[in-house]
Amino acid sequence: DVLHGLTPLLKDCCLVQTDEGMRTARSLLERLGREKREINAALLRELRDRVAEQGGGPCDAAEVAPPLVVAALPFHILMHGWARMSGRGVHRDGPKKIEEIIEWMGREDQYDAQMRGDFDALVKADDGEDDDQQQRRRRSLPSCQPTTASYNTLLTAYTYASKQDRLAGKKAEQVLRMMSRRHREGGWHCKPNARSFGLAISAHARSD
């Protein structure tokens, strides 16, 4: 419910296209992250108490509230705000701000994975699921792991900023390599696609 109300508010803050609007949007998202952790900590304590009351046996999954996860959409809204700021020539450091958000998403994804693991250890597994079904179910769960779309927003910002930054093309190439490396080594769904390469080419072309 909190996230549902926050999404349009984040959009409004970013559409203002000012430093104050972007700071407000970021502070809202940071607050949501803190509240997520507080809620999950309370849920986990409740789950552990229930397991203890049952003599250490796992709880039925149908009776357990899952941990709260903030998916990628609010982060992407903030990233698009910085990309537009770069396009207006207001900020040369727009791409840097987006890089910080991508790293932030990665940290949140690690937290979410750890929290889900803590919950799964206390919940009875579904006997009707085999390993493949469990993996598919986990992949379908909400996530804020940076994706190709996340990095394409960063590449868009470099394209917008290229008139002010003659090195934007080279920086965009570095992003392509980072995407490939994180896809290959970390399993992130961020393999460069045709749009990724097209944006990097545009960044070179626009920076002459």
C-alpha positions as CSV (number, residue, x, y, z in Angstrom):
1,D,0.0,0.0,0.0
2,V,2.9,2.4,0.8
3,L,4.6,1.6,-2.5
4,H,1.3,2.1,-4.4
5,G,1.0,5.6,-3.1
6,L,4.6,6.4,-3.4
7,T,5.0,5.7,-7.1
8,P,3.0,8.7,-8.4
9,L,4.6,10.9,-5.8
10,L,8.1,10.0,-7.0
11,K,7.0,10.7,-10.6
12,D,5.7,14.2,-9.6
13,C,8.9,15.0,-7.7
14,C,11.1,14.0,-10.7
15,L,8.9,15.9,-13.2
16,V,9.6,19.1,-11.4
17,Q,13.2,18.8,-12.9
18,T,14.9,20.6,-10.0
19,D,17.6,19.7,-7.5
20,E,15.1,19.9,-4.7
21,G,12.6,17.7,-6.5
22,M,15.3,15.0,-7.1
23,R,16.5,15.2,-3.5
24,T,12.9,14.8,-2.3
25,A,12.4,11.8,-4.5
26,R,15.5,10.1,-3.3
27,S,14.7,10.8,0.4
28,L,11.3,9.2,-0.2
29,L,12.9,6.1,-1.7
30,E,15.4,5.9,1.1
31,R,12.7,6.1,3.7
32,L,10.8,3.3,1.9
33,G,14.0,1.2,2.1
34,R,14.3,1.8,5.9
35,E,10.6,1.0,6.5
36,K,11.0,-2.2,4.4
37,R,13.8,-3.4,6.7
38,E,11.8,-2.6,9.8
39,I,8.7,-4.4,8.5
40,N,10.8,-7.5,7.5
41,A,12.6,-7.6,10.8
42,A,9.3,-7.6,12.6
43,L,7.9,-10.3,10.3
44,L,11.0,-12.5,10.8
45,R,10.8,-12.1,14.6
46,E,7.2,-13.2,14.5
47,L,8.0,-16.1,12.3
48,R,10.8,-17.3,14.6
49,D,8.6,-17.0,17.6
50,R,5.9,-19.1,15.9
51,V,8.5,-21.8,15.0
52,A,9.7,-21.8,18.6
53,E,6.1,-22.3,19.8
54,Q,5.7,-25.3,17.5
55,G,8.7,-26.9,19.0
56,G,11.1,-25.9,16.2
57,G,9.1,-27.3,13.3
58,P,8.7,-25.1,10.1
59,C,5.5,-23.1,9.5
60,D,3.1,-23.6,6.7
61,A,3.9,-21.2,3.9
62,A,0.2,-20.4,3.4
63,E,0.1,-19.0,7.0
64,V,3.2,-16.8,6.6
65,A,3.4,-13.2,5.3
66,P,6.3,-13.1,2.8
67,P,9.0,-10.4,3.3
68,L,8.4,-7.1,1.7
69,V,10.3,-6.4,-1.5
70,V,10.6,-3.0,-3.3
71,A,10.8,-3.8,-7.0
72,A,12.7,-1.9,-9.6
73,L,10.0,0.6,-10.7
74,P,10.6,3.3,-8.0
75,F,14.4,3.2,-8.7
76,H,13.8,3.4,-12.5
77,I,11.6,6.5,-11.9
78,L,14.4,8.2,-10.1
79,M,16.9,7.2,-12.8
80,H,14.7,8.6,-15.6
81,G,14.4,11.8,-13.7
82,W,18.2,12.2,-13.7
83,A,18.4,11.2,-17.4
84,R,16.0,14.0,-18.3
85,M,18.0,16.4,-16.2
86,S,21.1,15.4,-18.2
87,G,19.1,16.0,-21.4
88,R,18.3,19.5,-20.4
89,G,21.9,20.3,-19.8
90,V,21.2,21.1,-16.2
91,H,23.5,18.4,-14.8
92,R,26.6,16.9,-16.2
93,D,26.7,14.5,-13.2
94,G,23.3,12.9,-14.1
95,P,24.9,9.7,-15.3
96,K,26.9,9.5,-12.1
97,K,23.7,9.8,-10.1
98,I,22.2,7.0,-12.1
99,E,25.3,4.8,-11.5
100,E,24.8,5.3,-7.8
101,I,21.2,4.2,-8.0
102,I,22.2,1.1,-9.9
103,E,24.7,0.2,-7.2
104,W,22.0,0.9,-4.6
105,M,19.6,-1.5,-6.4
106,G,22.3,-4.2,-6.3
107,R,22.7,-3.8,-2.5
108,E,18.9,-3.9,-2.0
109,D,18.7,-7.1,-4.2
110,Q,21.4,-8.7,-2.0
111,Y,19.4,-7.8,1.1
112,D,16.2,-9.2,-0.4
113,A,17.8,-12.5,-1.3
114,Q,19.2,-12.9,2.2
115,M,15.8,-12.1,3.8
116,R,14.1,-14.6,1.5
117,G,16.6,-17.2,2.5
118,D,16.0,-16.5,6.2
119,F,12.3,-16.9,5.6
120,D,12.6,-20.0,3.5
121,A,14.7,-21.7,6.3
122,L,11.7,-21.3,8.6
123,V,8.9,-22.2,6.2
124,K,7.8,-25.7,5.1
125,A,8.6,-26.3,1.4
126,D,5.8,-27.1,-1.0
127,D,5.9,-30.8,-1.4
128,G,4.4,-30.5,-4.9
129,E,7.4,-28.4,-6.3
130,D,10.5,-29.9,-7.8
131,D,13.7,-28.0,-8.1
132,D,12.9,-26.5,-11.5
133,Q,9.5,-25.3,-10.3
134,Q,11.1,-23.7,-7.2
135,Q,13.7,-21.9,-9.4
136,R,11.0,-20.6,-11.8
137,R,8.9,-19.4,-8.8
138,R,11.9,-17.6,-7.3
139,R,12.7,-15.9,-10.7
140,S,9.1,-14.7,-10.9
141,L,9.2,-12.9,-7.5
142,P,9.5,-9.1,-7.4
143,S,13.1,-7.9,-7.6
144,C,15.1,-4.7,-7.8
145,Q,18.1,-6.4,-9.4
146,P,19.5,-4.0,-12.1
147,T,18.5,-5.2,-15.6
148,T,19.3,-4.3,-19.1
149,A,16.6,-1.6,-18.9
150,S,18.3,-0.1,-15.8
151,Y,21.6,0.2,-17.7
152,N,19.9,1.5,-20.8
153,T,18.6,4.4,-18.8
154,L,22.2,5.1,-17.8
155,L,23.3,4.9,-21.4
156,T,20.5,7.3,-22.3
157,A,21.8,9.8,-19.8
158,Y,25.3,9.5,-21.3
159,T,23.8,10.1,-24.8
160,Y,22.0,13.2,-23.4
161,A,25.1,14.5,-21.7
162,S,27.4,13.9,-24.6
163,K,27.1,17.5,-25.9
164,Q,28.7,18.6,-22.6
165,D,31.0,15.6,-22.0
166,R,33.4,14.7,-24.8
167,L,34.2,11.4,-23.1
168,A,30.6,10.3,-22.9
169,G,31.1,7.8,-25.7
170,K,34.0,6.1,-24.0
171,K,32.1,6.1,-20.7
172,A,29.1,4.5,-22.4
173,E,31.5,1.7,-23.8
174,Q,32.7,1.1,-20.3
175,V,29.0,0.6,-19.2
176,L,28.6,-2.0,-22.0
177,R,31.6,-4.0,-20.7
178,M,30.3,-3.7,-17.1
179,M,26.9,-5.0,-18.2
180,S,28.5,-8.0,-19.9
181,R,30.7,-8.7,-17.0
182,R,27.9,-8.6,-14.4
183,H,25.7,-10.8,-16.6
184,R,28.5,-13.3,-17.0
185,E,29.9,-13.3,-13.5
186,G,27.0,-12.3,-11.3
187,G,24.1,-13.8,-13.2
188,W,22.4,-10.4,-13.5
189,H,19.8,-10.0,-16.3
190,C,21.7,-7.1,-17.8
191,K,23.3,-8.4,-21.0
192,P,23.5,-5.6,-23.5
193,N,20.9,-5.6,-26.3
194,A,20.7,-3.8,-29.6
195,R,19.3,-0.7,-27.9
196,S,22.3,-0.7,-25.5
197,F,24.8,-0.7,-28.4
198,G,22.8,1.9,-30.3
199,L,22.8,4.3,-27.3
200,A,26.6,3.9,-26.9
201,I,27.0,4.7,-30.6
202,S,24.8,7.8,-30.3
203,A,26.9,9.0,-27.3
204,H,30.0,8.8,-29.6
205,A,28.3,10.5,-32.5
206,R,26.7,13.4,-30.4
207,S,30.0,14.1,-28.7
208,D,31.8,14.5,-32.1
